[in-house]
């Protein structure tokens, strides 16, 4: 983006990292030993209890289509594993 602008980005979902860890362990058994065995948080937080943030500037600049937290974290994990293999890191 040109210029020296500041943008606020906010996830449209509540990311439950425990639930993502559980899903990733199930989806990728070869990584299960590297992902903590956690239980999902049973207490659900309601988005309407959070502060409202005006993200119209960032939505105008970047759009509103975002990857889910699960997909984002999964891609990061797979990128790290790929880097480790390429660099012979055990």
N, C-alpha and C positions, 0 to 999 in steps of 0.2 A: 504494500500500500504506500502510495506517495505521501510525503510530508511526515510530520512528527505528531501523529494523532494517537490518542489513547482510546482503547475499546474495552468494554466490559463484556465478558463472555460468561454465560450461565448455562449449566446443563439443564435440559428440559425434564430430566428424570432425577430421581433420588438414587444415587449409586450406593448399593449395599455391597461393600467389598467382600464381606463374608459370603454372601450368596454367589458372587462372581467366582470366588475361590472354589466353592463347592462345585459349581458348574464346570470350571476349567479342569478340575481333577477328574470329573466324570468324562469330559470330552477328550482329554489327553492323558490316558493312563501312563504314558511314558514320562510325563512330567509330574505325576502325582507325588513322588517322593520329594519334589522340590517346592510344592505348593502346600502351605499349612492345611492340616485337616481341621477345618473350622465348621461350626454349626451356623446356619444363617440366623440373623437377628430376627426374632419373632415379633419384636415390637416394631410395628410399622409407623414411620413418621409421615405425617400428612403434609403435602406441599403447601396447603393453604395456611399453615402455621409459620411459614418462612417469610422473611422480608421480601417485599416486592421490589424488583430491580428493573429499571428501564434499560432494555437492551436494543432499543430501536435503531440506534446508530450502528451497532455491530451487525444487526440483522440486515440493514440496508447495504452494508459494505460486503458482508460475507455470506448472506443468505441464511436460511433457517434449517437447512438439511444437515443434520449432524449424525455421526455414528453413535451407537449406544455405548454406554460405559463398558459393558461386557465386551463388545467388539474391539473397542480401543485398547483395553487392558490385554485382551488376548493377542492382538497384533504386536503390542510391546513385548510380551513374553516370548512370542515366536521370533521376533526380531533379535532379542537377546540370545536365544538358543542358536539361531542361525549364525550370529556373530561369534559365539563361542566355538561353534564347529569350524568356521572359517579361520579362526585364529588359534585353533588347537588348545582351547581352554577347557579344562575338565572340571 
